[in-house]
Amino acid sequence: MADRDDEVLERIRRGLLYTESETSFQNPQRRADLVFEYNRTPPGDAERRRELLDAILGSAGERIVLLSPFHAGFGSNVHIGDDFFGNVNLTFVDDVEIRIGNGVMIAPSVTLTTTGHPIHPALRDDFRRFSEPIVIEDKVWIGSNAVVLPGVRIGYGAVIGAGSVVTHDIPPMTVAVGTPCRVVRPITDADRHTRAAPAG
């Protein structure tokens, strides 16, 4: 790999700005054609869908359900644990890693984006951007139409309410809702006797 590529990767790792042209060397890691094929594969063809997931994702655990369609910038930067359920229209903007633990459930039309852009338009030439990894720990539930922004970690067992925009880390075993997403209460043993949190 060229020294220039190493320098760009170091900038990405540090969350600094980089451009589309500078990262063209990463294009072979994109799995767009395979994502397209997955989304056109019949739901009943479980064997082929699993083969495609193994080829698309950086790593894939056991008993993954990922409903079509889903979307990914790369696919290869997404790592999913065991017993995952992802509903329709899940979008991974995975310019850097998205790590999802075991037993995670994600409702329809959720976006997980590791990438943002500068505020000032003069800095957005050549699609200049920054990227920070996302981590979703075990047993998280994310409600419909939520957006998780770059650099966020969602702690074990947390529930993210429908329509939330998650701009910062969410502690384990909490219910968090809103725009921006805020913790509204802890999850306690009393929740074993209720049917639902306000997640959707």
PLY file of the C-alpha trace (Angstrom):
ply
format ascii 1.0
element vertex 200
property float x
property float y
property float z
element edge 199
property int vertex1
property int vertex2
end_header
0.00 0.00 0.00
1.30 3.48 -0.88
2.47 5.85 1.85
-0.28 8.24 0.78
-2.94 5.56 1.40
-1.47 4.89 4.85
-1.66 8.59 5.65
-5.32 8.75 4.58
-6.17 5.67 6.68
-4.51 7.27 9.69
-6.60 10.42 9.20
-9.75 8.29 8.98
-8.77 6.40 12.13
-8.33 9.70 14.00
-11.74 11.05 12.87
-10.18 13.76 10.69
-11.45 14.98 7.31
-10.78 13.06 4.09
-12.19 13.14 0.56
-13.85 10.72 -1.84
-10.88 10.79 -4.23
-8.40 10.08 -1.44
-10.22 6.88 -0.51
-10.73 5.47 -4.00
-8.22 2.72 -3.13
-10.89 1.29 -0.78
-13.47 0.75 -3.54
-12.70 -3.00 -3.90
-14.05 -3.43 -0.35
-17.51 -2.22 -1.42
-20.11 -4.98 -1.78
-22.78 -3.05 -3.73
-23.40 -5.78 -6.32
-23.75 -8.43 -3.62
-26.14 -6.23 -1.60
-28.20 -5.76 -4.77
-28.28 -9.52 -5.31
-29.24 -10.18 -1.68
-32.16 -7.76 -1.96
-33.43 -9.62 -5.06
-33.00 -13.11 -3.57
-36.32 -14.73 -2.53
-36.87 -14.84 1.25
-37.38 -18.60 1.03
-33.88 -19.18 -0.37
-32.28 -19.11 3.07
-29.10 -20.91 1.96
-28.28 -18.40 -0.79
-29.15 -15.44 1.42
-26.76 -16.74 4.09
-24.00 -17.22 1.50
-24.46 -13.64 0.38
-24.41 -12.29 3.94
-21.15 -14.11 4.59
-19.70 -12.52 1.43
-21.05 -9.03 2.20
-20.40 -8.56 5.90
-17.09 -8.23 7.68
-18.31 -10.95 10.04
-21.66 -12.63 10.59
-22.83 -14.63 13.60
-25.41 -17.37 13.79
-29.17 -16.96 13.34
-29.10 -13.61 11.56
-32.34 -12.33 10.08
-31.88 -9.32 7.81
-35.00 -8.48 5.86
-34.83 -7.02 2.36
-34.15 -4.43 1.31
-31.14 -3.29 3.26
-28.44 -0.88 2.14
-24.71 -0.54 2.85
-21.97 1.77 1.64
-19.41 -1.03 1.96
-20.97 -3.95 3.84
-17.49 -5.26 4.60
-17.17 -2.87 7.57
-20.29 -4.28 9.27
-19.85 -6.95 11.97
-22.98 -8.62 13.38
-23.18 -11.08 16.28
-25.57 -13.96 16.94
-29.38 -13.82 17.10
-29.75 -10.56 15.18
-33.00 -9.25 13.71
-32.90 -6.35 11.26
-36.19 -5.21 9.76
-36.72 -3.67 6.29
-34.82 -0.61 5.04
-31.91 -0.89 7.45
-29.11 1.37 6.19
-25.44 0.98 7.11
-23.25 3.96 6.21
-20.17 1.95 7.04
-17.18 3.95 5.85
-15.60 2.62 9.07
-16.66 -0.23 11.35
-20.15 -0.82 12.70
-20.03 -3.52 15.39
-23.32 -5.07 16.52
-23.42 -7.50 19.43
-25.60 -10.53 20.16
-29.37 -10.48 20.50
-29.83 -7.06 18.87
-33.18 -6.09 17.32
-33.55 -3.21 14.86
-36.95 -2.00 13.65
-37.80 -0.73 10.13
-36.05 2.19 8.42
-33.16 2.64 10.87
-29.93 4.32 9.74
-26.55 3.64 11.32
-24.12 6.21 9.90
-20.45 6.31 10.78
-19.91 9.35 8.58
-20.70 13.07 8.72
-19.69 16.15 6.75
-18.25 19.56 7.68
-20.68 22.36 8.49
-19.05 24.95 6.20
-19.76 24.32 2.49
-16.21 25.30 1.50
-15.00 22.18 3.29
-17.35 19.79 1.48
-15.55 19.73 -1.90
-15.01 16.19 -3.23
-17.52 14.91 -0.64
-15.09 15.66 2.22
-16.17 13.89 5.39
-15.16 12.38 8.71
-15.95 8.92 10.07
-16.10 7.36 13.53
-17.08 3.76 14.43
-20.44 2.78 15.90
-20.79 0.08 18.56
-24.13 -1.49 19.50
-23.73 -3.81 22.47
-25.68 -7.02 23.20
-29.48 -7.07 23.64
-30.11 -3.54 22.30
-33.48 -2.71 20.72
-33.62 0.23 18.28
-37.08 1.52 17.30
-38.34 2.46 13.84
-36.85 5.41 11.93
-34.07 5.99 14.46
-30.74 7.42 13.29
-27.47 6.58 15.05
-24.70 9.08 14.31
-20.89 8.68 14.07
-18.94 7.59 17.12
-21.92 6.44 19.19
-21.87 3.45 21.53
-25.23 2.06 22.70
-24.83 0.08 25.90
-26.06 -3.42 26.80
-29.84 -3.85 26.87
-30.67 -0.23 26.00
-33.88 0.68 24.18
-33.84 3.51 21.63
-37.26 5.04 20.96
-38.76 5.28 17.48
-37.72 8.38 15.56
-34.77 9.17 17.84
-31.54 10.76 16.62
-28.73 9.30 18.72
-25.93 11.86 18.88
-23.99 10.57 21.91
-23.36 7.37 23.87
-26.32 5.71 25.61
-25.65 3.90 28.90
-26.53 0.23 29.38
-30.01 -0.77 30.58
-31.71 2.55 29.86
-34.63 3.76 27.74
-33.61 6.73 25.58
-35.84 8.72 23.22
-36.03 11.95 21.27
-34.11 14.31 19.04
-31.46 14.51 20.24
-31.87 11.18 22.02
-31.89 11.46 25.84
-32.12 8.87 28.59
-35.58 9.02 30.17
-35.27 6.19 32.68
-33.41 3.03 33.67
-34.66 -0.42 32.73
-35.55 -2.28 35.94
-37.00 -5.60 37.04
-40.44 -3.96 36.94
-40.12 -3.95 33.13
-40.35 -7.73 33.16
-44.08 -7.25 33.71
-44.76 -4.67 30.99
-45.30 -5.34 27.32
-43.40 -2.50 25.73
-41.25 0.57 26.15
-41.90 3.64 23.96
-39.77 2.33 21.13
-42.07 1.30 18.32
0 1
1 2
2 3
3 4
4 5
5 6
6 7
7 8
8 9
9 10
10 11
11 12
12 13
13 14
14 15
15 16
16 17
17 18
18 19
19 20
20 21
21 22
22 23
23 24
24 25
25 26
26 27
27 28
28 29
29 30
30 31
31 32
32 33
33 34
34 35
35 36
36 37
37 38
38 39
39 40
40 41
41 42
42 43
43 44
44 45
45 46
46 47
47 48
48 49
49 50
50 51
51 52
52 53
53 54
54 55
55 56
56 57
57 58
58 59
59 60
60 61
61 62
62 63
63 64
64 65
65 66
66 67
67 68
68 69
69 70
70 71
71 72
72 73
73 74
74 75
75 76
76 77
77 78
78 79
79 80
80 81
81 82
82 83
83 84
84 85
85 86
86 87
87 88
88 89
89 90
90 91
91 92
92 93
93 94
94 95
95 96
96 97
97 98
98 99
99 100
100 101
101 102
102 103
103 104
104 105
105 106
106 107
107 108
108 109
109 110
110 111
111 112
112 113
113 114
114 115
115 116
116 117
117 118
118 119
119 120
120 121
121 122
122 123
123 124
124 125
125 126
126 127
127 128
128 129
129 130
130 131
131 132
132 133
133 134
134 135
135 136
136 137
137 138
138 139
139 140
140 141
141 142
142 143
143 144
144 145
145 146
146 147
147 148
148 149
149 150
150 151
151 152
152 153
153 154
154 155
155 156
156 157
157 158
158 159
159 160
160 161
161 162
162 163
163 164
164 165
165 166
166 167
167 168
168 169
169 170
170 171
171 172
172 173
173 174
174 175
175 176
176 177
177 178
178 179
179 180
180 181
181 182
182 183
183 184
184 185
185 186
186 187
187 188
188 189
189 190
190 191
191 192
192 193
193 194
194 195
195 196
196 197
197 198
198 199
